[in-house]
Each structure stands twice: as structure tokens, then as C-alpha cells.
Amino acid sequence: MHFLSMRPTFDIAIPHSKSDVLQHVSEQLSKEGWIWESHEFDGYIELHVPPKEIRYWSPYLSLSFEERNNMTCVHGRFSPRQNVWTLVWIAYLAFAFSGFFAVLFALSAWHAGQSTWIWYLAPLSIAGILALYCISFIGQSWSNDQMESLRNQWNKLLHDSYPDMI
């Protein structure tokens, strides 16, 4: 797995049924020694960094389980927390809308034979989008250690559930 890609993912095949895998993993998550925060849904588990270790760019690991031919395929994805993800997308949309409407307004003014300074807002919007992408990539690299920790916790859960797997 490559941690320096946007929203890194991994896939694992477990030679057991989905219900069996979910039951074993759920048992491991409910043990007293488990300190990491987790949320369980129907066929979906999220592993979060412990609350005392959360930083602004802290990720979480989402695990979805799908059964195929008596095997369980686990798809893991590292994602930013919802409040960070929402802020980033609002900023992307703000830059995109301002660039779009700047070009629209500038073309209207040009068609009417008027000059306007709003042309400069379109390249600034593109620069803002690129800067936001770079900032997101840098923020993700600052939390690389937490992604590795989350992956190690998943591997520990898997090993404790199925010692013969890893």
C-alpha cells in the first residue's frame, strides 16, 4: 500500500464468511484491552485514532466487508475526518464557483465591449484549487504515522481473530 496517494486504499481476502469475519472482529473490538475508537455498522467498521492523539489532519480507517464465493473481501480506505473533508470540499466548490462566474461575467463584459479586471479571478481560482490540493497532500503526509498505526491495529485485529492469516 502506498500512503502518499490521496485517500490510500487496500484490499484483503479472508477465506471465511462475512458473518464469521464480522463476528470475530466485533469480539476483538469489544475486548477490554482495545483502546482505539471504533464504530460498527452493518458490514462496515471504522477505526479511529484515540481521542487524545487526534490532530487536525488525523485520518480514520473505513473497512467495508463483502462476501464473494465463501470469501470475505475487505476494502480499507484511509480518509480525513468528516469536518476536515467537508471544509476542503467547501473550499474546492468556492474556488470553482468563483472561477466559473468570473469567466462568465468577464465574457459578458467582453461581449458588451467593456473591459473588466475580473478576468484575473479565473487563474487565481485555479491557483487556489491547486494550492488546496497541495495543502491536503501535505496534511495527509503529516498524518502518515497515524495511517500506519491504524493499519497496524487492523492487522492486529485480523491476527487476533485469525492467527493463521498473518
MODELLER restraints for C-alpha pairs under 7 A, 6 or more apart:
rsr = mdl.restraints
at = mdl.atoms
rsr.add(forms.Gaussian(group=physical.xy_distance, feature=features.Distance(at['CA:1:A'], at['CA:10:A']), mean=6.27, stdev=0.5))
rsr.add(forms.Gaussian(group=physical.xy_distance, feature=features.Distance(at['CA:2:A'], at['CA:8:A']), mean=6.58, stdev=0.5))
rsr.add(forms.Gaussian(group=physical.xy_distance, feature=features.Distance(at['CA:3:A'], at['CA:144:A']), mean=6.75, stdev=0.5))
rsr.add(forms.Gaussian(group=physical.xy_distance, feature=features.Distance(at['CA:4:A'], at['CA:141:A']), mean=6.66, stdev=0.5))
rsr.add(forms.Gaussian(group=physical.xy_distance, feature=features.Distance(at['CA:7:A'], at['CA:77:A']), mean=6.44, stdev=0.5))
rsr.add(forms.Gaussian(group=physical.xy_distance, feature=features.Distance(at['CA:7:A'], at['CA:78:A']), mean=5.39, stdev=0.5))
rsr.add(forms.Gaussian(group=physical.xy_distance, feature=features.Distance(at['CA:7:A'], at['CA:79:A']), mean=5.48, stdev=0.5))
rsr.add(forms.Gaussian(group=physical.xy_distance, feature=features.Distance(at['CA:8:A'], at['CA:77:A']), mean=5.87, stdev=0.5))
rsr.add(forms.Gaussian(group=physical.xy_distance, feature=features.Distance(at['CA:8:A'], at['CA:78:A']), mean=5.59, stdev=0.5))
rsr.add(forms.Gaussian(group=physical.xy_distance, feature=features.Distance(at['CA:9:A'], at['CA:76:A']), mean=5.43, stdev=0.5))
rsr.add(forms.Gaussian(group=physical.xy_distance, feature=features.Distance(at['CA:9:A'], at['CA:77:A']), mean=4.31, stdev=0.5))
rsr.add(forms.Gaussian(group=physical.xy_distance, feature=features.Distance(at['CA:9:A'], at['CA:78:A']), mean=6.38, stdev=0.5))
rsr.add(forms.Gaussian(group=physical.xy_distance, feature=features.Distance(at['CA:10:A'], at['CA:75:A']), mean=5.96, stdev=0.5))
rsr.add(forms.Gaussian(group=physical.xy_distance, feature=features.Distance(at['CA:10:A'], at['CA:76:A']), mean=5.19, stdev=0.5))
rsr.add(forms.Gaussian(group=physical.xy_distance, feature=features.Distance(at['CA:10:A'], at['CA:77:A']), mean=6.61, stdev=0.5))
rsr.add(forms.Gaussian(group=physical.xy_distance, feature=features.Distance(at['CA:11:A'], at['CA:73:A']), mean=6.89, stdev=0.5))
rsr.add(forms.Gaussian(group=physical.xy_distance, feature=features.Distance(at['CA:11:A'], at['CA:74:A']), mean=5.55, stdev=0.5))
rsr.add(forms.Gaussian(group=physical.xy_distance, feature=features.Distance(at['CA:11:A'], at['CA:75:A']), mean=4.60, stdev=0.5))
rsr.add(forms.Gaussian(group=physical.xy_distance, feature=features.Distance(at['CA:11:A'], at['CA:76:A']), mean=6.16, stdev=0.5))
rsr.add(forms.Gaussian(group=physical.xy_distance, feature=features.Distance(at['CA:12:A'], at['CA:73:A']), mean=5.77, stdev=0.5))
rsr.add(forms.Gaussian(group=physical.xy_distance, feature=features.Distance(at['CA:12:A'], at['CA:74:A']), mean=5.10, stdev=0.5))
rsr.add(forms.Gaussian(group=physical.xy_distance, feature=features.Distance(at['CA:12:A'], at['CA:75:A']), mean=6.67, stdev=0.5))
rsr.add(forms.Gaussian(group=physical.xy_distance, feature=features.Distance(at['CA:13:A'], at['CA:71:A']), mean=6.57, stdev=0.5))
rsr.add(forms.Gaussian(group=physical.xy_distance, feature=features.Distance(at['CA:13:A'], at['CA:72:A']), mean=5.70, stdev=0.5))
rsr.add(forms.Gaussian(group=physical.xy_distance, feature=features.Distance(at['CA:13:A'], at['CA:73:A']), mean=4.54, stdev=0.5))
rsr.add(forms.Gaussian(group=physical.xy_distance, feature=features.Distance(at['CA:13:A'], at['CA:74:A']), mean=6.24, stdev=0.5))
rsr.add(forms.Gaussian(group=physical.xy_distance, feature=features.Distance(at['CA:14:A'], at['CA:71:A']), mean=5.67, stdev=0.5))
rsr.add(forms.Gaussian(group=physical.xy_distance, feature=features.Distance(at['CA:14:A'], at['CA:72:A']), mean=5.08, stdev=0.5))
rsr.add(forms.Gaussian(group=physical.xy_distance, feature=features.Distance(at['CA:14:A'], at['CA:73:A']), mean=6.35, stdev=0.5))
rsr.add(forms.Gaussian(group=physical.xy_distance, feature=features.Distance(at['CA:15:A'], at['CA:70:A']), mean=6.86, stdev=0.5))
rsr.add(forms.Gaussian(group=physical.xy_distance, feature=features.Distance(at['CA:15:A'], at['CA:71:A']), mean=4.58, stdev=0.5))
rsr.add(forms.Gaussian(group=physical.xy_distance, feature=features.Distance(at['CA:15:A'], at['CA:72:A']), mean=6.40, stdev=0.5))
rsr.add(forms.Gaussian(group=physical.xy_distance, feature=features.Distance(at['CA:16:A'], at['CA:70:A']), mean=6.22, stdev=0.5))
rsr.add(forms.Gaussian(group=physical.xy_distance, feature=features.Distance(at['CA:16:A'], at['CA:71:A']), mean=5.14, stdev=0.5))
rsr.add(forms.Gaussian(group=physical.xy_distance, feature=features.Distance(at['CA:16:A'], at['CA:72:A']), mean=6.06, stdev=0.5))
rsr.add(forms.Gaussian(group=physical.xy_distance, feature=features.Distance(at['CA:17:A'], at['CA:67:A']), mean=6.55, stdev=0.5))
rsr.add(forms.Gaussian(group=physical.xy_distance, feature=features.Distance(at['CA:17:A'], at['CA:70:A']), mean=5.40, stdev=0.5))
rsr.add(forms.Gaussian(group=physical.xy_distance, feature=features.Distance(at['CA:17:A'], at['CA:71:A']), mean=5.58, stdev=0.5))
rsr.add(forms.Gaussian(group=physical.xy_distance, feature=features.Distance(at['CA:17:A'], at['CA:72:A']), mean=5.74, stdev=0.5))
rsr.add(forms.Gaussian(group=physical.xy_distance, feature=features.Distance(at['CA:18:A'], at['CA:65:A']), mean=6.71, stdev=0.5))
rsr.add(forms.Gaussian(group=physical.xy_distance, feature=features.Distance(at['CA:18:A'], at['CA:66:A']), mean=6.62, stdev=0.5))
rsr.add(forms.Gaussian(group=physical.xy_distance, feature=features.Distance(at['CA:18:A'], at['CA:67:A']), mean=5.44, stdev=0.5))
rsr.add(forms.Gaussian(group=physical.xy_distance, feature=features.Distance(at['CA:18:A'], at['CA:72:A']), mean=5.21, stdev=0.5))
rsr.add(forms.Gaussian(group=physical.xy_distance, feature=features.Distance(at['CA:24:A'], at['CA:161:A']), mean=5.47, stdev=0.5))
rsr.add(forms.Gaussian(group=physical.xy_distance, feature=features.Distance(at['CA:25:A'], at['CA:157:A']), mean=6.39, stdev=0.5))
rsr.add(forms.Gaussian(group=physical.xy_distance, feature=features.Distance(at['CA:25:A'], at['CA:161:A']), mean=6.18, stdev=0.5))
rsr.add(forms.Gaussian(group=physical.xy_distance, feature=features.Distance(at['CA:28:A'], at['CA:157:A']), mean=6.37, stdev=0.5))
rsr.add(forms.Gaussian(group=physical.xy_distance, feature=features.Distance(at['CA:28:A'], at['CA:161:A']), mean=6.89, stdev=0.5))
rsr.add(forms.Gaussian(group=physical.xy_distance, feature=features.Distance(at['CA:35:A'], at['CA:50:A']), mean=6.92, stdev=0.5))
rsr.add(forms.Gaussian(group=physical.xy_distance, feature=features.Distance(at['CA:36:A'], at['CA:48:A']), mean=6.38, stdev=0.5))
rsr.add(forms.Gaussian(group=physical.xy_distance, feature=features.Distance(at['CA:36:A'], at['CA:49:A']), mean=6.04, stdev=0.5))
rsr.add(forms.Gaussian(group=physical.xy_distance, feature=features.Distance(at['CA:36:A'], at['CA:50:A']), mean=5.00, stdev=0.5))
rsr.add(forms.Gaussian(group=physical.xy_distance, feature=features.Distance(at['CA:37:A'], at['CA:47:A']), mean=6.06, stdev=0.5))
rsr.add(forms.Gaussian(group=physical.xy_distance, feature=features.Distance(at['CA:37:A'], at['CA:48:A']), mean=5.02, stdev=0.5))
rsr.add(forms.Gaussian(group=physical.xy_distance, feature=features.Distance(at['CA:37:A'], at['CA:49:A']), mean=6.37, stdev=0.5))
rsr.add(forms.Gaussian(group=physical.xy_distance, feature=features.Distance(at['CA:37:A'], at['CA:50:A']), mean=5.71, stdev=0.5))
rsr.add(forms.Gaussian(group=physical.xy_distance, feature=features.Distance(at['CA:38:A'], at['CA:46:A']), mean=5.45, stdev=0.5))
rsr.add(forms.Gaussian(group=physical.xy_distance, feature=features.Distance(at['CA:38:A'], at['CA:47:A']), mean=4.55, stdev=0.5))
rsr.add(forms.Gaussian(group=physical.xy_distance, feature=features.Distance(at['CA:38:A'], at['CA:48:A']), mean=5.83, stdev=0.5))
rsr.add(forms.Gaussian(group=physical.xy_distance, feature=features.Distance(at['CA:39:A'], at['CA:45:A']), mean=5.70, stdev=0.5))
rsr.add(forms.Gaussian(group=physical.xy_distance, feature=features.Distance(at['CA:39:A'], at['CA:46:A']), mean=5.14, stdev=0.5))
rsr.add(forms.Gaussian(group=physical.xy_distance, feature=features.Distance(at['CA:39:A'], at['CA:47:A']), mean=6.75, stdev=0.5))
rsr.add(forms.Gaussian(group=physical.xy_distance, feature=features.Distance(at['CA:40:A'], at['CA:46:A']), mean=6.56, stdev=0.5))
rsr.add(forms.Gaussian(group=physical.xy_distance, feature=features.Distance(at['CA:43:A'], at['CA:64:A']), mean=6.06, stdev=0.5))
rsr.add(forms.Gaussian(group=physical.xy_distance, feature=features.Distance(at['CA:43:A'], at['CA:65:A']), mean=5.37, stdev=0.5))
rsr.add(forms.Gaussian(group=physical.xy_distance, feature=features.Distance(at['CA:44:A'], at['CA:63:A']), mean=5.68, stdev=0.5))
rsr.add(forms.Gaussian(group=physical.xy_distance, feature=features.Distance(at['CA:44:A'], at['CA:64:A']), mean=4.56, stdev=0.5))
rsr.add(forms.Gaussian(group=physical.xy_distance, feature=features.Distance(at['CA:44:A'], at['CA:65:A']), mean=6.23, stdev=0.5))
rsr.add(forms.Gaussian(group=physical.xy_distance, feature=features.Distance(at['CA:45:A'], at['CA:62:A']), mean=5.91, stdev=0.5))
rsr.add(forms.Gaussian(group=physical.xy_distance, feature=features.Distance(at['CA:45:A'], at['CA:63:A']), mean=5.09, stdev=0.5))
rsr.add(forms.Gaussian(group=physical.xy_distance, feature=features.Distance(at['CA:45:A'], at['CA:64:A']), mean=6.54, stdev=0.5))
rsr.add(forms.Gaussian(group=physical.xy_distance, feature=features.Distance(at['CA:46:A'], at['CA:60:A']), mean=6.82, stdev=0.5))
rsr.add(forms.Gaussian(group=physical.xy_distance, feature=features.Distance(at['CA:46:A'], at['CA:61:A']), mean=5.56, stdev=0.5))
rsr.add(forms.Gaussian(group=physical.xy_distance, feature=features.Distance(at['CA:46:A'], at['CA:62:A']), mean=4.42, stdev=0.5))
rsr.add(forms.Gaussian(group=physical.xy_distance, feature=features.Distance(at['CA:46:A'], at['CA:63:A']), mean=6.07, stdev=0.5))
rsr.add(forms.Gaussian(group=physical.xy_distance, feature=features.Distance(at['CA:47:A'], at['CA:60:A']), mean=5.79, stdev=0.5))
rsr.add(forms.Gaussian(group=physical.xy_distance, feature=features.Distance(at['CA:47:A'], at['CA:61:A']), mean=5.06, stdev=0.5))
rsr.add(forms.Gaussian(group=physical.xy_distance, feature=features.Distance(at['CA:47:A'], at['CA:62:A']), mean=6.45, stdev=0.5))
rsr.add(forms.Gaussian(group=physical.xy_distance, feature=features.Distance(at['CA:47:A'], at['CA:150:A']), mean=6.97, stdev=0.5))
rsr.add(forms.Gaussian(group=physical.xy_distance, feature=features.Distance(at['CA:48:A'], at['CA:60:A']), mean=4.72, stdev=0.5))
rsr.add(forms.Gaussian(group=physical.xy_distance, feature=features.Distance(at['CA:48:A'], at['CA:61:A']), mean=6.51, stdev=0.5))
rsr.add(forms.Gaussian(group=physical.xy_distance, feature=features.Distance(at['CA:49:A'], at['CA:60:A']), mean=6.66, stdev=0.5))
rsr.add(forms.Gaussian(group=physical.xy_distance, feature=features.Distance(at['CA:57:A'], at['CA:80:A']), mean=6.58, stdev=0.5))
rsr.add(forms.Gaussian(group=physical.xy_distance, feature=features.Distance(at['CA:57:A'], at['CA:139:A']), mean=5.73, stdev=0.5))
rsr.add(forms.Gaussian(group=physical.xy_distance, feature=features.Distance(at['CA:57:A'], at['CA:140:A']), mean=6.41, stdev=0.5))
rsr.add(forms.Gaussian(group=physical.xy_distance, feature=features.Distance(at['CA:57:A'], at['CA:143:A']), mean=6.25, stdev=0.5))
rsr.add(forms.Gaussian(group=physical.xy_distance, feature=features.Distance(at['CA:58:A'], at['CA:80:A']), mean=6.42, stdev=0.5))
rsr.add(forms.Gaussian(group=physical.xy_distance, feature=features.Distance(at['CA:58:A'], at['CA:81:A']), mean=6.82, stdev=0.5))
rsr.add(forms.Gaussian(group=physical.xy_distance, feature=features.Distance(at['CA:58:A'], at['CA:143:A']), mean=5.84, stdev=0.5))
rsr.add(forms.Gaussian(group=physical.xy_distance, feature=features.Distance(at['CA:58:A'], at['CA:146:A']), mean=6.92, stdev=0.5))
rsr.add(forms.Gaussian(group=physical.xy_distance, feature=features.Distance(at['CA:59:A'], at['CA:78:A']), mean=6.19, stdev=0.5))
rsr.add(forms.Gaussian(group=physical.xy_distance, feature=features.Distance(at['CA:59:A'], at['CA:79:A']), mean=5.32, stdev=0.5))
rsr.add(forms.Gaussian(group=physical.xy_distance, feature=features.Distance(at['CA:59:A'], at['CA:80:A']), mean=4.44, stdev=0.5))
rsr.add(forms.Gaussian(group=physical.xy_distance, feature=features.Distance(at['CA:59:A'], at['CA:81:A']), mean=5.80, stdev=0.5))
rsr.add(forms.Gaussian(group=physical.xy_distance, feature=features.Distance(at['CA:59:A'], at['CA:147:A']), mean=6.68, stdev=0.5))
rsr.add(forms.Gaussian(group=physical.xy_distance, feature=features.Distance(at['CA:60:A'], at['CA:78:A']), mean=5.69, stdev=0.5))
rsr.add(forms.Gaussian(group=physical.xy_distance, feature=features.Distance(at['CA:60:A'], at['CA:79:A']), mean=5.60, stdev=0.5))
rsr.add(forms.Gaussian(group=physical.xy_distance, feature=features.Distance(at['CA:60:A'], at['CA:80:A']), mean=6.33, stdev=0.5))
rsr.add(forms.Gaussian(group=physical.xy_distance, feature=features.Distance(at['CA:60:A'], at['CA:81:A']), mean=6.49, stdev=0.5))
rsr.add(forms.Gaussian(group=physical.xy_distance, feature=features.Distance(at['CA:61:A'], at['CA:76:A']), mean=6.53, stdev=0.5))
rsr.add(forms.Gaussian(group=physical.xy_distance, feature=features.Distance(at['CA:61:A'], at['CA:77:A']), mean=5.65, stdev=0.5))
rsr.add(forms.Gaussian(group=physical.xy_distance, feature=features.Distance(at['CA:61:A'], at['CA:78:A']), mean=4.61, stdev=0.5))
rsr.add(forms.Gaussian(group=physical.xy_distance, feature=features.Distance(at['CA:61:A'], at['CA:79:A']), mean=6.48, stdev=0.5))
rsr.add(forms.Gaussian(group=physical.xy_distance, feature=features.Distance(at['CA:61:A'], at['CA:150:A']), mean=6.62, stdev=0.5))
rsr.add(forms.Gaussian(group=physical.xy_distance, feature=features.Distance(at['CA:62:A'], at['CA:76:A']), mean=5.58, stdev=0.5))
rsr.add(forms.Gaussian(group=physical.xy_distance, feature=features.Distance(at['CA:62:A'], at['CA:77:A']), mean=5.33, stdev=0.5))
rsr.add(forms.Gaussian(group=physical.xy_distance, feature=features.Distance(at['CA:62:A'], at['CA:78:A']), mean=6.45, stdev=0.5))
rsr.add(forms.Gaussian(group=physical.xy_distance, feature=features.Distance(at['CA:63:A'], at['CA:74:A']), mean=6.41, stdev=0.5))
rsr.add(forms.Gaussian(group=physical.xy_distance, feature=features.Distance(at['CA:63:A'], at['CA:75:A']), mean=5.59, stdev=0.5))
rsr.add(forms.Gaussian(group=physical.xy_distance, feature=features.Distance(at['CA:63:A'], at['CA:76:A']), mean=4.51, stdev=0.5))
rsr.add(forms.Gaussian(group=physical.xy_distance, feature=features.Distance(at['CA:63:A'], at['CA:77:A']), mean=6.68, stdev=0.5))
rsr.add(forms.Gaussian(group=physical.xy_distance, feature=features.Distance(at['CA:64:A'], at['CA:74:A']), mean=5.67, stdev=0.5))
rsr.add(forms.Gaussian(group=physical.xy_distance, feature=features.Distance(at['CA:64:A'], at['CA:75:A']), mean=5.27, stdev=0.5))
rsr.add(forms.Gaussian(group=physical.xy_distance, feature=features.Distance(at['CA:64:A'], at['CA:76:A']), mean=6.60, stdev=0.5))
rsr.add(forms.Gaussian(group=physical.xy_distance, feature=features.Distance(at['CA:65:A'], at['CA:72:A']), mean=6.40, stdev=0.5))
rsr.add(forms.Gaussian(group=physical.xy_distance, feature=features.Distance(at['CA:65:A'], at['CA:73:A']), mean=5.80, stdev=0.5))
rsr.add(forms.Gaussian(group=physical.xy_distance, feature=features.Distance(at['CA:65:A'], at['CA:74:A']), mean=4.73, stdev=0.5))
rsr.add(forms.Gaussian(group=physical.xy_distance, feature=features.Distance(at['CA:65:A'], at['CA:75:A']), mean=6.58, stdev=0.5))
rsr.add(forms.Gaussian(group=physical.xy_distance, feature=features.Distance(at['CA:66:A'], at['CA:72:A']), mean=5.56, stdev=0.5))
rsr.add(forms.Gaussian(group=physical.xy_distance, feature=features.Distance(at['CA:66:A'], at['CA:73:A']), mean=5.21, stdev=0.5))
rsr.add(forms.Gaussian(group=physical.xy_distance, feature=features.Distance(at['CA:66:A'], at['CA:74:A']), mean=6.54, stdev=0.5))
rsr.add(forms.Gaussian(group=physical.xy_distance, feature=features.Distance(at['CA:67:A'], at['CA:73:A']), mean=6.10, stdev=0.5))
rsr.add(forms.Gaussian(group=physical.xy_distance, feature=features.Distance(at['CA:92:A'], at['CA:129:A']), mean=6.10, stdev=0.5))
rsr.add(forms.Gaussian(group=physical.xy_distance, feature=features.Distance(at['CA:95:A'], at['CA:125:A']), mean=4.98, stdev=0.5))
rsr.add(forms.Gaussian(group=physical.xy_distance, feature=features.Distance(at['CA:95:A'], at['CA:128:A']), mean=6.52, stdev=0.5))
rsr.add(forms.Gaussian(group=physical.xy_distance, feature=features.Distance(at['CA:95:A'], at['CA:129:A']), mean=6.37, stdev=0.5))
rsr.add(forms.Gaussian(group=physical.xy_distance, feature=features.Distance(at['CA:96:A'], at['CA:125:A']), mean=6.59, stdev=0.5))
rsr.add(forms.Gaussian(group=physical.xy_distance, feature=features.Distance(at['CA:98:A'], at['CA:125:A']), mean=6.74, stdev=0.5))
rsr.add(forms.Gaussian(group=physical.xy_distance, feature=features.Distance(at['CA:99:A'], at['CA:121:A']), mean=6.14, stdev=0.5))
rsr.add(forms.Gaussian(group=physical.xy_distance, feature=features.Distance(at['CA:99:A'], at['CA:122:A']), mean=4.34, stdev=0.5))
rsr.add(forms.Gaussian(group=physical.xy_distance, feature=features.Distance(at['CA:99:A'], at['CA:125:A']), mean=5.20, stdev=0.5))
rsr.add(forms.Gaussian(group=physical.xy_distance, feature=features.Distance(at['CA:102:A'], at['CA:118:A']), mean=5.81, stdev=0.5))
rsr.add(forms.Gaussian(group=physical.xy_distance, feature=features.Distance(at['CA:102:A'], at['CA:119:A']), mean=6.49, stdev=0.5))
rsr.add(forms.Gaussian(group=physical.xy_distance, feature=features.Distance(at['CA:102:A'], at['CA:121:A']), mean=6.08, stdev=0.5))
rsr.add(forms.Gaussian(group=physical.xy_distance, feature=features.Distance(at['CA:102:A'], at['CA:122:A']), mean=6.02, stdev=0.5))
rsr.add(forms.Gaussian(group=physical.xy_distance, feature=features.Distance(at['CA:103:A'], at['CA:119:A']), mean=6.40, stdev=0.5))
rsr.add(forms.Gaussian(group=physical.xy_distance, feature=features.Distance(at['CA:103:A'], at['CA:122:A']), mean=6.26, stdev=0.5))
rsr.add(forms.Gaussian(group=physical.xy_distance, feature=features.Distance(at['CA:106:A'], at['CA:116:A']), mean=6.51, stdev=0.5))
rsr.add(forms.Gaussian(group=physical.xy_distance, feature=features.Distance(at['CA:106:A'], at['CA:118:A']), mean=5.97, stdev=0.5))
rsr.add(forms.Gaussian(group=physical.xy_distance, feature=features.Distance(at['CA:106:A'], at['CA:119:A']), mean=5.76, stdev=0.5))
rsr.add(forms.Gaussian(group=physical.xy_distance, feature=features.Distance(at['CA:109:A'], at['CA:115:A']), mean=6.36, stdev=0.5))
rsr.add(forms.Gaussian(group=physical.xy_distance, feature=features.Distance(at['CA:109:A'], at['CA:116:A']), mean=6.84, stdev=0.5))
rsr.add(forms.Gaussian(group=physical.xy_distance, feature=features.Distance(at['CA:159:A'], at['CA:165:A']), mean=6.45, stdev=0.5))
rsr.add(forms.Gaussian(group=physical.xy_distance, feature=features.Distance(at['CA:159:A'], at['CA:166:A']), mean=5.92, stdev=0.5))
